[in-house]
């Protein structure tokens, strides 16, 4: 297994993904307000989340739970306000952020060069690999090149989608053919369901999501390979609200120093998670 120095890891991570194409977004009227004073005045910290990324954020018994939720509760307590976590489709989170439907996005957003020029990313809150998950009884797919001519599925608008596009180019160069087709779904659990019912042959998803699906359905799936580079995940503030980003980063540093962050990582991931605290943003980032 390749060993990464922090500098080489971050450099490879930031170079790995193609950008999510986004339209130009004008500054719109505030719906919630853009300062810590606004949050304290209303007595509520409002965040946007796509709760379909276990164990970072997911729904259990009708409530949003997970590592991110627990960190947010600490942040709300620090401000002396209540937490309102809005569970929305991923595709609506960044546009909603720009129209101030919430104070910041607290879901696992992959850092890419183009996104970082438009949005104010926090310190990384996690790191994952992109994996190719197949049905356990599919003996035809043993390595990454075996998915040439197969139908692949992933989540629409996620950081996995450009990884799929880039890998298809590599397939065509090395095997002479790409995928039989690419299917895009609203959420990663939908991708797993499509794999189980044979709508697709291969599911491309983050390693943490694949691990959860494999625990939930023992002996149903297996990992054929990993592709691309490790990806850093972060939360996102409106570029006009840099005070909010500073609050997020300062809080993460505070919780890290106190041991609270490590305790939550043991709770949700089984052990501490090392993420960079500097040099994680690409050139030209906000």
C-alpha positions as CSV (number, residue, x, y, z in Angstrom):
1,X,0.0,0.0,0.0
2,X,1.4,3.4,-1.0
3,X,2.4,5.6,1.9
4,X,1.5,9.3,1.6
5,X,3.3,12.2,3.2
6,X,0.9,15.0,4.2
7,X,2.1,17.3,1.4
8,X,1.9,14.6,-1.3
9,X,-1.4,13.3,-0.1
10,X,-3.0,16.7,-0.2
11,X,-1.4,17.5,-3.6
12,X,-2.7,14.2,-5.1
13,X,-6.1,14.7,-3.5
14,X,-6.7,18.1,-4.9
15,X,-5.5,17.1,-8.3
16,X,-7.7,14.0,-8.6
17,X,-11.3,15.2,-9.3
18,X,-12.9,17.0,-12.1
19,X,-15.0,20.0,-11.0
20,X,-18.7,19.9,-10.6
21,X,-20.0,22.3,-13.2
22,X,-22.0,25.1,-11.5
23,X,-23.7,28.2,-13.0
24,X,-22.7,31.6,-12.0
25,X,-24.5,32.4,-8.7
26,X,-25.3,36.1,-7.9
27,X,-25.5,37.4,-4.4
28,X,-29.1,36.9,-3.3
29,X,-31.2,38.3,-0.5
30,X,-30.5,36.9,3.0
31,X,-33.0,34.3,4.2
32,X,-31.3,33.5,7.5
33,X,-28.6,36.1,7.9
34,X,-24.9,35.7,7.5
35,X,-23.2,36.5,10.9
36,X,-22.7,34.8,14.3
37,X,-24.7,37.7,15.7
38,X,-27.6,36.8,13.4
39,X,-27.5,33.2,14.6
40,X,-27.4,34.2,18.3
41,X,-30.3,36.7,17.8
42,X,-32.6,34.1,16.2
43,X,-31.4,31.5,18.8
44,X,-30.9,28.8,16.1
45,X,-28.1,27.4,14.0
46,X,-29.5,26.3,10.7
47,X,-27.5,24.0,8.5
48,X,-28.1,22.1,5.3
49,X,-27.3,18.4,5.2
50,X,-27.9,15.4,2.9
51,X,-28.3,12.7,5.5
52,X,-27.3,9.8,3.3
53,X,-23.6,9.5,4.1
54,X,-23.3,7.1,7.0
55,X,-21.6,7.4,9.5
56,X,-21.0,11.1,8.8
57,X,-24.7,11.9,8.5
58,X,-27.7,9.6,8.1
59,X,-31.3,9.2,9.3
60,X,-32.2,6.8,12.1
61,X,-35.7,6.6,13.6
62,X,-36.7,9.7,11.7
63,X,-33.8,11.8,13.1
64,X,-30.6,13.0,11.5
65,X,-27.7,11.4,13.4
66,X,-24.0,10.6,12.9
67,X,-20.6,12.1,13.4
68,X,-21.4,15.5,11.8
69,X,-24.6,15.8,13.8
70,X,-22.7,15.3,17.1
71,X,-20.1,17.9,16.1
72,X,-22.9,20.4,15.2
73,X,-24.5,19.9,18.6
74,X,-21.2,20.9,20.2
75,X,-21.1,24.0,18.0
76,X,-24.7,25.0,18.7
77,X,-24.0,24.6,22.5
78,X,-20.9,26.7,22.1
79,X,-23.1,29.5,20.6
80,X,-25.9,28.9,23.2
81,X,-28.5,28.2,20.5
82,X,-30.6,25.3,19.2
83,X,-29.6,23.2,16.2
84,X,-31.8,22.9,13.1
85,X,-30.4,20.4,10.6
86,X,-32.3,20.5,7.3
87,X,-32.1,17.2,5.4
88,X,-32.1,18.0,1.7
89,X,-31.0,16.4,-1.6
90,X,-27.3,17.0,-2.2
91,X,-28.0,18.8,-5.5
92,X,-29.8,21.6,-3.7
93,X,-27.3,22.2,-0.9
94,X,-24.8,24.6,-2.6
95,X,-27.5,26.7,-4.4
96,X,-29.4,26.8,-1.1
97,X,-26.2,28.0,0.7
98,X,-25.9,30.9,-1.8
99,X,-29.5,32.1,-1.1
100,X,-28.9,31.8,2.6
101,X,-31.5,29.1,3.3
102,X,-29.1,28.0,6.0
103,X,-26.0,29.2,7.7
104,X,-23.6,26.7,6.2
105,X,-23.6,23.2,4.6
106,X,-22.7,20.5,7.1
107,X,-22.5,17.5,4.9
108,X,-19.4,15.7,3.4
109,X,-18.6,17.8,0.4
110,X,-15.5,16.8,-1.6
111,X,-13.0,19.6,-2.0
112,X,-12.3,20.3,-5.7
113,X,-10.4,23.2,-7.3
114,X,-13.5,24.7,-9.0
115,X,-15.8,24.4,-6.0
116,X,-13.1,26.0,-3.8
117,X,-13.1,29.1,-6.0
118,X,-16.8,29.5,-5.5
119,X,-17.4,28.4,-1.9
120,X,-15.7,28.8,1.4
121,X,-14.5,25.3,2.5
122,X,-13.8,24.6,6.2
123,X,-11.0,22.4,7.4
124,X,-11.5,18.8,6.2
125,X,-13.9,16.8,8.4
126,X,-13.0,13.4,6.8
127,X,-11.2,11.5,4.1
128,X,-12.4,8.6,1.8
129,X,-11.4,6.6,-1.2
130,X,-13.5,5.9,-4.3
131,X,-14.3,2.1,-4.5
132,X,-15.9,-0.1,-7.1
133,X,-18.4,-2.3,-5.4
134,X,-19.9,-5.3,-7.2
135,X,-22.3,-8.1,-6.3
136,X,-20.5,-10.9,-4.3
137,X,-21.5,-13.5,-6.9
138,X,-20.2,-11.6,-9.9
139,X,-17.1,-13.5,-10.7
140,X,-16.5,-11.5,-14.0
141,X,-15.3,-8.4,-12.2
142,X,-12.0,-8.9,-10.3
143,X,-10.1,-5.7,-10.9
144,X,-10.8,-2.2,-12.2
145,X,-10.2,-2.9,-15.9
146,X,-12.9,-5.6,-15.8
147,X,-15.6,-2.9,-15.7
148,X,-15.1,-2.0,-19.3
149,X,-18.4,-2.8,-21.1
150,X,-20.3,-2.8,-17.8
151,X,-23.0,-0.4,-16.5
152,X,-21.8,1.7,-13.7
153,X,-23.9,3.7,-11.2
154,X,-23.1,6.6,-8.8
155,X,-24.7,9.6,-7.1
156,X,-25.6,12.5,-9.3
157,X,-23.6,15.7,-8.6
158,X,-21.3,14.0,-6.1
159,X,-17.5,14.0,-6.1
160,X,-17.7,10.4,-7.4
161,X,-19.4,11.4,-10.6
162,X,-16.2,13.1,-12.1
163,X,-14.1,10.2,-10.9
164,X,-16.3,7.9,-12.9
165,X,-15.9,10.1,-16.0
166,X,-12.1,10.3,-15.6
167,X,-11.8,6.5,-15.2
168,X,-13.8,5.8,-18.3
169,X,-11.2,7.8,-20.3
170,X,-8.5,5.5,-18.8
171,X,-10.6,2.4,-19.6
172,X,-10.9,3.5,-23.3
173,X,-7.1,4.1,-23.5
174,X,-6.2,0.8,-22.0
175,X,-9.0,-1.6,-23.2
176,X,-10.5,0.2,-26.2
177,X,-13.9,0.6,-24.7
178,X,-15.6,2.4,-21.9
179,X,-18.8,1.7,-19.9
180,X,-21.9,0.2,-21.4
181,X,-23.6,3.0,-19.7
182,X,-23.6,5.3,-16.6
183,X,-26.6,5.6,-14.3
184,X,-26.9,8.5,-11.9
185,X,-29.0,8.3,-8.8
186,X,-30.2,10.9,-6.2
187,X,-28.5,9.2,-3.2
188,X,-25.9,6.4,-2.6
189,X,-28.3,4.0,-1.0
190,X,-30.2,4.1,-4.3
191,X,-27.0,3.1,-6.0
192,X,-26.7,0.1,-3.7
193,X,-30.3,-0.9,-4.4
194,X,-29.7,-0.7,-8.1
195,X,-26.6,-2.9,-7.8
196,X,-28.6,-5.5,-5.8
197,X,-31.4,-5.7,-8.3
198,X,-29.0,-5.8,-11.2
199,X,-30.0,-2.5,-12.7
200,X,-26.3,-1.7,-12.8
201,X,-23.2,-4.0,-12.7
202,X,-20.9,-1.7,-10.7
203,X,-21.5,0.8,-7.9
204,X,-18.9,3.6,-7.6
205,X,-19.1,5.2,-4.1
206,X,-17.0,6.4,-1.2
207,X,-15.3,3.8,0.9
208,X,-17.3,4.7,4.0
209,X,-20.7,4.3,2.3
210,X,-19.6,1.0,0.7
211,X,-18.5,-0.3,4.1
212,X,-21.9,0.5,5.6
213,X,-23.8,-1.1,2.8
214,X,-21.7,-4.3,3.1
215,X,-22.4,-4.4,6.9
216,X,-26.1,-4.0,6.3
217,X,-26.3,-6.7,3.6
218,X,-23.7,-9.3,4.6
219,X,-22.3,-11.4,1.7
220,X,-24.3,-9.4,-0.8
221,X,-21.4,-7.2,-2.1
222,X,-17.7,-7.0,-2.3
223,X,-15.0,-4.4,-3.2
224,X,-13.4,-5.1,-6.6
225,X,-10.9,-2.2,-6.6
226,X,-10.3,1.4,-5.7
227,X,-9.8,4.1,-8.3
228,X,-8.8,7.8,-8.2
229,X,-7.1,9.4,-5.3
230,X,-8.1,9.9,-1.7
231,X,-10.6,12.7,-1.2
232,X,-10.8,15.3,1.5
233,X,-14.3,16.1,2.7
234,X,-15.3,19.4,4.3
235,X,-18.2,21.7,5.3
236,X,-19.0,24.8,3.3
237,X,-19.8,28.4,4.1
238,X,-21.1,31.1,1.8
239,X,-18.1,33.1,0.4
240,X,-19.7,36.3,1.8
241,X,-19.8,34.8,5.3
242,X,-16.1,34.1,6.1
243,X,-16.9,34.7,9.8
244,X,-19.0,31.5,9.7
245,X,-16.1,29.5,8.2
246,X,-13.7,30.9,10.9
247,X,-16.2,29.8,13.5
248,X,-16.3,26.3,12.1
249,X,-12.5,26.0,11.9
250,X,-12.0,27.5,15.3
251,X,-14.5,25.1,16.8
252,X,-12.9,22.1,15.2
253,X,-9.5,23.1,16.6
254,X,-11.1,23.6,20.0
255,X,-12.8,20.2,20.0
256,X,-9.6,18.6,18.7
257,X,-7.5,20.1,21.5
258,X,-10.1,19.0,24.2
259,X,-10.3,15.4,22.9
260,X,-14.0,15.7,22.1
261,X,-13.4,15.3,18.4
262,X,-11.3,12.1,18.9
263,X,-14.0,10.7,21.2
264,X,-16.6,11.2,18.5
265,X,-14.4,9.7,15.9
266,X,-14.0,6.6,18.0
267,X,-17.7,6.5,18.5
268,X,-18.6,6.6,14.8
269,X,-15.5,5.3,12.9
270,X,-13.9,3.0,15.5
271,X,-10.8,5.1,15.9
272,X,-9.2,8.6,15.3
273,X,-9.2,10.1,11.9
274,X,-6.2,12.2,10.7
275,X,-7.0,15.1,8.4
276,X,-4.8,18.0,7.4
277,X,-5.3,21.4,9.1
278,X,-3.3,23.4,6.6
279,X,-2.4,23.3,2.9
280,X,-5.7,21.5,2.0
281,X,-7.1,24.1,-0.3
282,X,-6.1,24.4,-3.9
283,X,-4.5,27.5,-5.5
284,X,-7.1,30.2,-6.0
285,X,-9.4,29.0,-3.3
286,X,-11.5,31.4,-1.3
